[in-house]
């Protein structure tokens, strides 16, 4: 029973790490889109 619980904890931990990576990539993408939009908008002025 203890071994099964350890496996479940490890899988949950890995899933959270994957979520954190996905969140970081999403944040970088949103910032990049914002910067590109601002540069495009300013260059058009």
mmCIF entry with sequence, helices, sheets and N, C-alpha, C, O atoms, coordinates in Angstrom:
data_MODEL
# 
_entry.id   MODEL 
# 
_entity.id                         1 
_entity.type                       polymer 
_entity.pdbx_number_of_molecules   1 
# 
_entity_poly.entity_id                      1 
_entity_poly.type                           'polypeptide(L)' 
_entity_poly.nstd_linkage                   no 
_entity_poly.nstd_monomer                   no 
_entity_poly.pdbx_seq_one_letter_code       
;(UNK)(UNK)(UNK)(UNK)(UNK)(UNK)(UNK)(UNK)(UNK)(UNK)(UNK)(UNK)(UNK)(UNK)(UNK)(UNK)
(UNK)(UNK)(UNK)(UNK)(UNK)(UNK)(UNK)(UNK)(UNK)(UNK)(UNK)(UNK)(UNK)(UNK)(UNK)(UNK)
(UNK)(UNK)(UNK)(UNK)(UNK)(UNK)(UNK)(UNK)(UNK)(UNK)(UNK)(UNK)(UNK)
;
_entity_poly.pdbx_seq_one_letter_code_can   XXXXXXXXXXXXXXXXXXXXXXXXXXXXXXXXXXXXXXXXXXXXX 
_entity_poly.pdbx_strand_id                 A 
# 
loop_
_entity_poly_seq.entity_id 
_entity_poly_seq.num 
_entity_poly_seq.mon_id 
_entity_poly_seq.hetero 
1 1  UNK n 
1 2  UNK n 
1 3  UNK n 
1 4  UNK n 
1 5  UNK n 
1 6  UNK n 
1 7  UNK n 
1 8  UNK n 
1 9  UNK n 
1 10 UNK n 
1 11 UNK n 
1 12 UNK n 
1 13 UNK n 
1 14 UNK n 
1 15 UNK n 
1 16 UNK n 
1 17 UNK n 
1 18 UNK n 
1 19 UNK n 
1 20 UNK n 
1 21 UNK n 
1 22 UNK n 
1 23 UNK n 
1 24 UNK n 
1 25 UNK n 
1 26 UNK n 
1 27 UNK n 
1 28 UNK n 
1 29 UNK n 
1 30 UNK n 
1 31 UNK n 
1 32 UNK n 
1 33 UNK n 
1 34 UNK n 
1 35 UNK n 
1 36 UNK n 
1 37 UNK n 
1 38 UNK n 
1 39 UNK n 
1 40 UNK n 
1 41 UNK n 
1 42 UNK n 
1 43 UNK n 
1 44 UNK n 
1 45 UNK n 
# 
_struct_asym.id          A 
_struct_asym.entity_id   1 
# 
_struct_conf.conf_type_id            HELX_P 
_struct_conf.id                      HELX_P1 
_struct_conf.pdbx_PDB_helix_id       AA1 
_struct_conf.beg_label_comp_id       UNK 
_struct_conf.beg_label_asym_id       A 
_struct_conf.beg_label_seq_id        2 
_struct_conf.pdbx_beg_PDB_ins_code   ? 
_struct_conf.end_label_comp_id       UNK 
_struct_conf.end_label_asym_id       A 
_struct_conf.end_label_seq_id        43 
_struct_conf.pdbx_end_PDB_ins_code   ? 
_struct_conf.beg_auth_comp_id        UNK 
_struct_conf.beg_auth_asym_id        A 
_struct_conf.beg_auth_seq_id         2 
_struct_conf.end_auth_comp_id        UNK 
_struct_conf.end_auth_asym_id        A 
_struct_conf.end_auth_seq_id         43 
_struct_conf.pdbx_PDB_helix_class    1 
_struct_conf.details                 ? 
_struct_conf.pdbx_PDB_helix_length   42 
# 
_struct_conf_type.id          HELX_P 
_struct_conf_type.criteria    ? 
_struct_conf_type.reference   ? 
# 
loop_
_atom_site.group_PDB 
_atom_site.id 
_atom_site.type_symbol 
_atom_site.label_atom_id 
_atom_site.label_alt_id 
_atom_site.label_comp_id 
_atom_site.label_asym_id 
_atom_site.label_entity_id 
_atom_site.label_seq_id 
_atom_site.pdbx_PDB_ins_code 
_atom_site.Cartn_x 
_atom_site.Cartn_y 
_atom_site.Cartn_z 
_atom_site.occupancy 
_atom_site.B_iso_or_equiv 
_atom_site.pdbx_formal_charge 
_atom_site.auth_seq_id 
_atom_site.auth_comp_id 
_atom_site.auth_asym_id 
_atom_site.auth_atom_id 
_atom_site.pdbx_PDB_model_num 
ATOM 1   N N  . UNK A 1 1  ? 0.835 -1.195 0.000   1.00 0.00 ? 1  UNK A N  1 
ATOM 2   C CA . UNK A 1 1  ? 0.000 0.000  0.000   1.00 0.00 ? 1  UNK A CA 1 
ATOM 3   C C  . UNK A 1 1  ? 0.870 1.246  0.000   1.00 0.00 ? 1  UNK A C  1 
ATOM 4   O O  . UNK A 1 1  ? 0.572 2.215  -0.699  1.00 0.00 ? 1  UNK A O  1 
ATOM 5   N N  . UNK A 1 2  ? 1.924 1.226  0.766   1.00 0.00 ? 2  UNK A N  1 
ATOM 6   C CA . UNK A 1 2  ? 2.809 2.388  0.846   1.00 0.00 ? 2  UNK A CA 1 
ATOM 7   C C  . UNK A 1 2  ? 3.481 2.656  -0.501  1.00 0.00 ? 2  UNK A C  1 
ATOM 8   O O  . UNK A 1 2  ? 3.638 3.807  -0.910  1.00 0.00 ? 2  UNK A O  1 
ATOM 9   N N  . UNK A 1 3  ? 3.875 1.585  -1.182  1.00 0.00 ? 3  UNK A N  1 
ATOM 10  C CA . UNK A 1 3  ? 4.538 1.740  -2.485  1.00 0.00 ? 3  UNK A CA 1 
ATOM 11  C C  . UNK A 1 3  ? 3.600 2.395  -3.499  1.00 0.00 ? 3  UNK A C  1 
ATOM 12  O O  . UNK A 1 3  ? 4.022 3.249  -4.279  1.00 0.00 ? 3  UNK A O  1 
ATOM 13  N N  . UNK A 1 4  ? 2.344 1.998  -3.488  1.00 0.00 ? 4  UNK A N  1 
ATOM 14  C CA . UNK A 1 4  ? 1.363 2.580  -4.411  1.00 0.00 ? 4  UNK A CA 1 
ATOM 15  C C  . UNK A 1 4  ? 1.175 4.065  -4.107  1.00 0.00 ? 4  UNK A C  1 
ATOM 16  O O  . UNK A 1 4  ? 1.065 4.873  -5.029  1.00 0.00 ? 4  UNK A O  1 
ATOM 17  N N  . UNK A 1 5  ? 1.136 4.431  -2.831  1.00 0.00 ? 5  UNK A N  1 
ATOM 18  C CA . UNK A 1 5  ? 0.970 5.829  -2.440  1.00 0.00 ? 5  UNK A CA 1 
ATOM 19  C C  . UNK A 1 5  ? 2.165 6.649  -2.920  1.00 0.00 ? 5  UNK A C  1 
ATOM 20  O O  . UNK A 1 5  ? 1.990 7.771  -3.395  1.00 0.00 ? 5  UNK A O  1 
ATOM 21  N N  . UNK A 1 6  ? 3.374 6.105  -2.804  1.00 0.00 ? 6  UNK A N  1 
ATOM 22  C CA . UNK A 1 6  ? 4.569 6.805  -3.263  1.00 0.00 ? 6  UNK A CA 1 
ATOM 23  C C  . UNK A 1 6  ? 4.514 7.040  -4.771  1.00 0.00 ? 6  UNK A C  1 
ATOM 24  O O  . UNK A 1 6  ? 4.876 8.118  -5.242  1.00 0.00 ? 6  UNK A O  1 
ATOM 25  N N  . UNK A 1 7  ? 4.068 6.054  -5.522  1.00 0.00 ? 7  UNK A N  1 
ATOM 26  C CA . UNK A 1 7  ? 3.961 6.191  -6.976  1.00 0.00 ? 7  UNK A CA 1 
ATOM 27  C C  . UNK A 1 7  ? 2.962 7.284  -7.322  1.00 0.00 ? 7  UNK A C  1 
ATOM 28  O O  . UNK A 1 7  ? 3.210 8.100  -8.209  1.00 0.00 ? 7  UNK A O  1 
ATOM 29  N N  . UNK A 1 8  ? 1.836 7.299  -6.626  1.00 0.00 ? 8  UNK A N  1 
ATOM 30  C CA . UNK A 1 8  ? 0.822 8.325  -6.888  1.00 0.00 ? 8  UNK A CA 1 
ATOM 31  C C  . UNK A 1 8  ? 1.361 9.715  -6.568  1.00 0.00 ? 8  UNK A C  1 
ATOM 32  O O  . UNK A 1 8  ? 1.087 10.661 -7.307  1.00 0.00 ? 8  UNK A O  1 
ATOM 33  N N  . UNK A 1 9  ? 2.110 9.858  -5.497  1.00 0.00 ? 9  UNK A N  1 
ATOM 34  C CA . UNK A 1 9  ? 2.688 11.157 -5.137  1.00 0.00 ? 9  UNK A CA 1 
ATOM 35  C C  . UNK A 1 9  ? 3.685 11.602 -6.199  1.00 0.00 ? 9  UNK A C  1 
ATOM 36  O O  . UNK A 1 9  ? 3.703 12.774 -6.576  1.00 0.00 ? 9  UNK A O  1 
ATOM 37  N N  . UNK A 1 10 ? 4.516 10.683 -6.687  1.00 0.00 ? 10 UNK A N  1 
ATOM 38  C CA . UNK A 1 10 ? 5.497 11.022 -7.717  1.00 0.00 ? 10 UNK A CA 1 
ATOM 39  C C  . UNK A 1 10 ? 4.807 11.458 -9.007  1.00 0.00 ? 10 UNK A C  1 
ATOM 40  O O  . UNK A 1 10 ? 5.235 12.426 -9.635  1.00 0.00 ? 10 UNK A O  1 
ATOM 41  N N  . UNK A 1 11 ? 3.752 10.764 -9.410  1.00 0.00 ? 11 UNK A N  1 
ATOM 42  C CA . UNK A 1 11 ? 3.026 11.134 -10.625 1.00 0.00 ? 11 UNK A CA 1 
ATOM 43  C C  . UNK A 1 11 ? 2.392 12.513 -10.473 1.00 0.00 ? 11 UNK A C  1 
ATOM 44  O O  . UNK A 1 11 ? 2.411 13.312 -11.409 1.00 0.00 ? 11 UNK A O  1 
ATOM 45  N N  . UNK A 1 12 ? 1.838 12.791 -9.311  1.00 0.00 ? 12 UNK A N  1 
ATOM 46  C CA . UNK A 1 12 ? 1.219 14.094 -9.054  1.00 0.00 ? 12 UNK A CA 1 
ATOM 47  C C  . UNK A 1 12 ? 2.286 15.179 -9.095  1.00 0.00 ? 12 UNK A C  1 
ATOM 48  O O  . UNK A 1 12 ? 2.065 16.247 -9.667  1.00 0.00 ? 12 UNK A O  1 
ATOM 49  N N  . UNK A 1 13 ? 3.438 14.913 -8.492  1.00 0.00 ? 13 UNK A N  1 
ATOM 50  C CA . UNK A 1 13 ? 4.532 15.892 -8.474  1.00 0.00 ? 13 UNK A CA 1 
ATOM 51  C C  . UNK A 1 13 ? 4.994 16.194 -9.891  1.00 0.00 ? 13 UNK A C  1 
ATOM 52  O O  . UNK A 1 13 ? 5.204 17.356 -10.241 1.00 0.00 ? 13 UNK A O  1 
ATOM 53  N N  . UNK A 1 14 ? 5.153 15.169 -10.703 1.00 0.00 ? 14 UNK A N  1 
ATOM 54  C CA . UNK A 1 14 ? 5.582 15.382 -12.091 1.00 0.00 ? 14 UNK A CA 1 
ATOM 55  C C  . UNK A 1 14 ? 4.530 16.154 -12.875 1.00 0.00 ? 14 UNK A C  1 
ATOM 56  O O  . UNK A 1 14 ? 4.873 16.986 -13.715 1.00 0.00 ? 14 UNK A O  1 
ATOM 57  N N  . UNK A 1 15 ? 3.270 15.892 -12.615 1.00 0.00 ? 15 UNK A N  1 
ATOM 58  C CA . UNK A 1 15 ? 2.195 16.600 -13.310 1.00 0.00 ? 15 UNK A CA 1 
ATOM 59  C C  . UNK A 1 15 ? 2.243 18.080 -12.956 1.00 0.00 ? 15 UNK A C  1 
ATOM 60  O O  . UNK A 1 15 ? 2.033 18.928 -13.823 1.00 0.00 ? 15 UNK A O  1 
ATOM 61  N N  . UNK A 1 16 ? 2.517 18.399 -11.698 1.00 0.00 ? 16 UNK A N  1 
ATOM 62  C CA . UNK A 1 16 ? 2.590 19.805 -11.296 1.00 0.00 ? 16 UNK A CA 1 
ATOM 63  C C  . UNK A 1 16 ? 3.790 20.491 -11.939 1.00 0.00 ? 16 UNK A C  1 
ATOM 64  O O  . UNK A 1 16 ? 3.700 21.661 -12.312 1.00 0.00 ? 16 UNK A O  1 
ATOM 65  N N  . UNK A 1 17 ? 4.892 19.797 -12.073 1.00 0.00 ? 17 UNK A N  1 
ATOM 66  C CA . UNK A 1 17 ? 6.055 20.379 -12.742 1.00 0.00 ? 17 UNK A CA 1 
ATOM 67  C C  . UNK A 1 17 ? 5.717 20.678 -14.199 1.00 0.00 ? 17 UNK A C  1 
ATOM 68  O O  . UNK A 1 17 ? 6.116 21.719 -14.720 1.00 0.00 ? 17 UNK A O  1 
ATOM 69  N N  . UNK A 1 18 ? 4.995 19.790 -14.857 1.00 0.00 ? 18 UNK A N  1 
ATOM 70  C CA . UNK A 1 18 ? 4.584 20.011 -16.232 1.00 0.00 ? 18 UNK A CA 1 
ATOM 71  C C  . UNK A 1 18 ? 3.657 21.208 -16.339 1.00 0.00 ? 18 UNK A C  1 
ATOM 72  O O  . UNK A 1 18 ? 3.756 21.987 -17.287 1.00 0.00 ? 18 UNK A O  1 
ATOM 73  N N  . UNK A 1 19 ? 2.761 21.360 -15.379 1.00 0.00 ? 19 UNK A N  1 
ATOM 74  C CA . UNK A 1 19 ? 1.854 22.507 -15.372 1.00 0.00 ? 19 UNK A CA 1 
ATOM 75  C C  . UNK A 1 19 ? 2.638 23.797 -15.202 1.00 0.00 ? 19 UNK A C  1 
ATOM 76  O O  . UNK A 1 19 ? 2.332 24.794 -15.856 1.00 0.00 ? 19 UNK A O  1 
ATOM 77  N N  . UNK A 1 20 ? 3.641 23.795 -14.336 1.00 0.00 ? 20 UNK A N  1 
ATOM 78  C CA . UNK A 1 20 ? 4.444 24.994 -14.101 1.00 0.00 ? 20 UNK A CA 1 
ATOM 79  C C  . UNK A 1 20 ? 5.189 25.374 -15.374 1.00 0.00 ? 20 UNK A C  1 
ATOM 80  O O  . UNK A 1 20 ? 5.285 26.555 -15.708 1.00 0.00 ? 20 UNK A O  1 
ATOM 81  N N  . UNK A 1 21 ? 5.713 24.388 -16.082 1.00 0.00 ? 21 UNK A N  1 
ATOM 82  C CA . UNK A 1 21 ? 6.414 24.665 -17.341 1.00 0.00 ? 21 UNK A CA 1 
ATOM 83  C C  . UNK A 1 21 ? 5.458 25.240 -18.375 1.00 0.00 ? 21 UNK A C  1 
ATOM 84  O O  . UNK A 1 21 ? 5.802 26.179 -19.093 1.00 0.00 ? 21 UNK A O  1 
ATOM 85  N N  . UNK A 1 22 ? 4.264 24.678 -18.449 1.00 0.00 ? 22 UNK A N  1 
ATOM 86  C CA . UNK A 1 22 ? 3.261 25.174 -19.396 1.00 0.00 ? 22 UNK A CA 1 
ATOM 87  C C  . UNK A 1 22 ? 2.846 26.603 -19.040 1.00 0.00 ? 22 UNK A C  1 
ATOM 88  O O  . UNK A 1 22 ? 2.669 27.437 -19.927 1.00 0.00 ? 22 UNK A O  1 
ATOM 89  N N  . UNK A 1 23 ? 2.692 26.883 -17.754 1.00 0.00 ? 23 UNK A N  1 
ATOM 90  C CA . UNK A 1 23 ? 2.347 28.233 -17.317 1.00 0.00 ? 23 UNK A CA 1 
ATOM 91  C C  . UNK A 1 23 ? 3.454 29.215 -17.662 1.00 0.00 ? 23 UNK A C  1 
ATOM 92  O O  . UNK A 1 23 ? 3.179 30.336 -18.089 1.00 0.00 ? 23 UNK A O  1 
ATOM 93  N N  . UNK A 1 24 ? 4.696 28.805 -17.481 1.00 0.00 ? 24 UNK A N  1 
ATOM 94  C CA . UNK A 1 24 ? 5.825 29.677 -17.804 1.00 0.00 ? 24 UNK A CA 1 
ATOM 95  C C  . UNK A 1 24 ? 5.878 29.969 -19.300 1.00 0.00 ? 24 UNK A C  1 
ATOM 96  O O  . UNK A 1 24 ? 6.110 31.107 -19.708 1.00 0.00 ? 24 UNK A O  1 
ATOM 97  N N  . UNK A 1 25 ? 5.663 28.944 -20.112 1.00 0.00 ? 25 UNK A N  1 
ATOM 98  C CA . UNK A 1 25 ? 5.672 29.145 -21.565 1.00 0.00 ? 25 UNK A CA 1 
ATOM 99  C C  . UNK A 1 25 ? 4.530 30.062 -21.993 1.00 0.00 ? 25 UNK A C  1 
ATOM 100 O O  . UNK A 1 25 ? 4.706 30.909 -22.870 1.00 0.00 ? 25 UNK A O  1 
ATOM 101 N N  . UNK A 1 26 ? 3.371 29.896 -21.382 1.00 0.00 ? 26 UNK A N  1 
ATOM 102 C CA . UNK A 1 26 ? 2.221 30.756 -21.705 1.00 0.00 ? 26 UNK A CA 1 
ATOM 103 C C  . UNK A 1 26 ? 2.523 32.204 -21.330 1.00 0.00 ? 26 UNK A C  1 
ATOM 104 O O  . UNK A 1 26 ? 2.186 33.121 -22.080 1.00 0.00 ? 26 UNK A O  1 
ATOM 105 N N  . UNK A 1 27 ? 3.150 32.414 -20.188 1.00 0.00 ? 27 UNK A N  1 
ATOM 106 C CA . UNK A 1 27 ? 3.489 33.767 -19.755 1.00 0.00 ? 27 UNK A CA 1 
ATOM 107 C C  . UNK A 1 27 ? 4.491 34.407 -20.717 1.00 0.00 ? 27 UNK A C  1 
ATOM 108 O O  . UNK A 1 27 ? 4.340 35.571 -21.088 1.00 0.00 ? 27 UNK A O  1 
ATOM 109 N N  . UNK A 1 28 ? 5.501 33.658 -21.115 1.00 0.00 ? 28 UNK A N  1 
ATOM 110 C CA . UNK A 1 28 ? 6.494 34.174 -22.061 1.00 0.00 ? 28 UNK A CA 1 
ATOM 111 C C  . UNK A 1 28 ? 5.831 34.511 -23.396 1.00 0.00 ? 28 UNK A C  1 
ATOM 112 O O  . UNK A 1 28 ? 6.133 35.541 -23.998 1.00 0.00 ? 28 UNK A O  1 
ATOM 113 N N  . UNK A 1 29 ? 4.941 33.658 -23.851 1.00 0.00 ? 29 UNK A N  1 
ATOM 114 C CA . UNK A 1 29 ? 4.251 33.898 -25.121 1.00 0.00 ? 29 UNK A CA 1 
ATOM 115 C C  . UNK A 1 29 ? 3.393 35.157 -25.036 1.00 0.00 ? 29 UNK A C  1 
ATOM 116 O O  . UNK A 1 29 ? 3.400 35.965 -25.964 1.00 0.00 ? 29 UNK A O  1 
ATOM 117 N N  . UNK A 1 30 ? 2.658 35.338 -23.948 1.00 0.00 ? 30 UNK A N  1 
ATOM 118 C CA . UNK A 1 30 ? 1.821 36.526 -23.798 1.00 0.00 ? 30 UNK A CA 1 
ATOM 119 C C  . UNK A 1 30 ? 2.663 37.799 -23.755 1.00 0.00 ? 30 UNK A C  1 
ATOM 120 O O  . UNK A 1 30 ? 2.301 38.802 -24.371 1.00 0.00 ? 30 UNK A O  1 
ATOM 121 N N  . UNK A 1 31 ? 3.778 37.767 -23.036 1.00 0.00 ? 31 UNK A N  1 
ATOM 122 C CA . UNK A 1 31 ? 4.656 38.943 -22.970 1.00 0.00 ? 31 UNK A CA 1 
ATOM 123 C C  . UNK A 1 31 ? 5.236 39.232 -24.341 1.00 0.00 ? 31 UNK A C  1 
ATOM 124 O O  . UNK A 1 31 ? 5.309 40.393 -24.744 1.00 0.00 ? 31 UNK A O  1 
ATOM 125 N N  . UNK A 1 32 ? 5.651 38.205 -25.066 1.00 0.00 ? 32 UNK A N  1 
ATOM 126 C CA . UNK A 1 32 ? 6.222 38.397 -26.404 1.00 0.00 ? 32 UNK A CA 1 
ATOM 127 C C  . UNK A 1 32 ? 5.187 39.007 -27.347 1.00 0.00 ? 32 UNK A C  1 
ATOM 128 O O  . UNK A 1 32 ? 5.506 39.912 -28.119 1.00 0.00 ? 32 UNK A O  1 
ATOM 129 N N  . UNK A 1 33 ? 3.957 38.516 -27.286 1.00 0.00 ? 33 UNK A N  1 
ATOM 130 C CA . UNK A 1 33 ? 2.898 39.072 -28.132 1.00 0.00 ? 33 UNK A CA 1 
ATOM 131 C C  . UNK A 1 33 ? 2.659 40.536 -27.780 1.00 0.00 ? 33 UNK A C  1 
ATOM 132 O O  . UNK A 1 33 ? 2.500 41.369 -28.672 1.00 0.00 ? 33 UNK A O  1 
ATOM 133 N N  . UNK A 1 34 ? 2.632 40.852 -26.500 1.00 0.00 ? 34 UNK A N  1 
ATOM 134 C CA . UNK A 1 34 ? 2.429 42.229 -26.051 1.00 0.00 ? 34 UNK A CA 1 
ATOM 135 C C  . UNK A 1 34 ? 3.544 43.140 -26.565 1.00 0.00 ? 34 UNK A C  1 
ATOM 136 O O  . UNK A 1 34 ? 3.269 44.228 -27.071 1.00 0.00 ? 34 UNK A O  1 
ATOM 137 N N  . UNK A 1 35 ? 4.803 42.703 -26.439 1.00 0.00 ? 35 UNK A N  1 
ATOM 138 C CA . UNK A 1 35 ? 5.941 43.510 -26.884 1.00 0.00 ? 35 UNK A CA 1 
ATOM 139 C C  . UNK A 1 35 ? 5.890 43.708 -28.393 1.00 0.00 ? 35 UNK A C  1 
ATOM 140 O O  . UNK A 1 35 ? 6.076 44.827 -28.872 1.00 0.00 ? 35 UNK A O  1 
ATOM 141 N N  . UNK A 1 36 ? 5.643 42.651 -29.146 1.00 0.00 ? 36 UNK A N  1 
ATOM 142 C CA . UNK A 1 36 ? 5.583 42.762 -30.607 1.00 0.00 ? 36 UNK A CA 1 
ATOM 143 C C  . UNK A 1 36 ? 4.451 43.698 -31.023 1.00 0.00 ? 36 UNK A C  1 
ATOM 144 O O  . UNK A 1 36 ? 4.616 44.506 -31.937 1.00 0.00 ? 36 UNK A O  1 
ATOM 145 N N  . UNK A 1 37 ? 3.307 43.590 -30.357 1.00 0.00 ? 37 UNK A N  1 
ATOM 146 C CA . UNK A 1 37 ? 2.177 44.474 -30.672 1.00 0.00 ? 37 UNK A CA 1 
ATOM 147 C C  . UNK A 1 37 ? 2.528 45.923 -30.389 1.00 0.00 ? 37 UNK A C  1 
ATOM 148 O O  . UNK A 1 37 ? 2.207 46.801 -31.189 1.00 0.00 ? 37 UNK A O  1 
ATOM 149 N N  . UNK A 1 38 ? 3.179 46.189 -29.270 1.00 0.00 ? 38 UNK A N  1 
ATOM 150 C CA . UNK A 1 38 ? 3.577 47.562 -28.932 1.00 0.00 ? 38 UNK A CA 1 
ATOM 151 C C  . UNK A 1 38 ? 4.576 48.108 -29.942 1.00 0.00 ? 38 UNK A C  1 
ATOM 152 O O  . UNK A 1 38 ? 4.448 49.255 -30.371 1.00 0.00 ? 38 UNK A O  1 
ATOM 153 N N  . UNK A 1 39 ? 5.553 47.323 -30.325 1.00 0.00 ? 39 UNK A N  1 
ATOM 154 C CA . UNK A 1 39 ? 6.548 47.770 -31.293 1.00 0.00 ? 39 UNK A CA 1 
ATOM 155 C C  . UNK A 1 39 ? 5.885 48.062 -32.634 1.00 0.00 ? 39 UNK A C  1 
ATOM 156 O O  . UNK A 1 39 ? 6.185 49.071 -33.271 1.00 0.00 ? 39 UNK A O  1 
ATOM 157 N N  . UNK A 1 40 ? 4.988 47.183 -33.060 1.00 0.00 ? 40 UNK A N  1 
ATOM 158 C CA . UNK A 1 40 ? 4.266 47.383 -34.326 1.00 0.00 ? 40 UNK A CA 1 
ATOM 159 C C  . UNK A 1 40 ? 3.418 48.644 -34.271 1.00 0.00 ? 40 UNK A C  1 
ATOM 160 O O  . UNK A 1 40 ? 3.383 49.417 -35.229 1.00 0.00 ? 40 UNK A O  1 
ATOM 161 N N  . UNK A 1 41 ? 2.735 48.854 -33.148 1.00 0.00 ? 41 UNK A N  1 
ATOM 162 C CA . UNK A 1 41 ? 1.871 50.013 -32.987 1.00 0.00 ? 41 UNK A CA 1 
ATOM 163 C C  . UNK A 1 41 ? 2.673 51.317 -32.981 1.00 0.00 ? 41 UNK A C  1 
ATOM 164 O O  . UNK A 1 41 ? 2.283 52.299 -33.613 1.00 0.00 ? 41 UNK A O  1 
ATOM 165 N N  . UNK A 1 42 ? 3.803 51.314 -32.254 1.00 0.00 ? 42 UNK A N  1 
ATOM 166 C CA . UNK A 1 42 ? 4.649 52.513 -32.178 1.00 0.00 ? 42 UNK A CA 1 
ATOM 167 C C  . UNK A 1 42 ? 5.284 52.797 -33.550 1.00 0.00 ? 42 UNK A C  1 
ATOM 168 O O  . UNK A 1 42 ? 5.396 53.958 -33.946 1.00 0.00 ? 42 UNK A O  1 
ATOM 169 N N  . UNK A 1 43 ? 5.688 51.773 -34.260 1.00 0.00 ? 43 UNK A N  1 
ATOM 170 C CA . UNK A 1 43 ? 6.326 51.996 -35.566 1.00 0.00 ? 43 UNK A CA 1 
ATOM 171 C C  . UNK A 1 43 ? 5.320 52.531 -36.579 1.00 0.00 ? 43 UNK A C  1 
ATOM 172 O O  . UNK A 1 43 ? 5.709 53.157 -37.565 1.00 0.00 ? 43 UNK A O  1 
ATOM 173 N N  . UNK A 1 44 ? 4.038 52.292 -36.349 1.00 0.00 ? 44 UNK A N  1 
ATOM 174 C CA . UNK A 1 44 ? 3.024 52.768 -37.264 1.00 0.00 ? 44 UNK A CA 1 
ATOM 175 C C  . UNK A 1 44 ? 2.591 54.205 -36.976 1.00 0.00 ? 44 UNK A C  1 
ATOM 176 O O  . UNK A 1 44 ? 1.845 54.801 -37.753 1.00 0.00 ? 44 UNK A O  1 
ATOM 177 N N  . UNK A 1 45 ? 3.055 54.750 -35.873 1.00 0.00 ? 45 UNK A N  1 
ATOM 178 C CA . UNK A 1 45 ? 2.657 56.117 -35.513 1.00 0.00 ? 45 UNK A CA 1 
ATOM 179 C C  . UNK A 1 45 ? 3.367 57.144 -36.359 1.00 0.00 ? 45 UNK A C  1 
ATOM 180 O O  . UNK A 1 45 ? 3.148 58.343 -36.188 1.00 0.00 ? 45 UNK A O  1 
# 
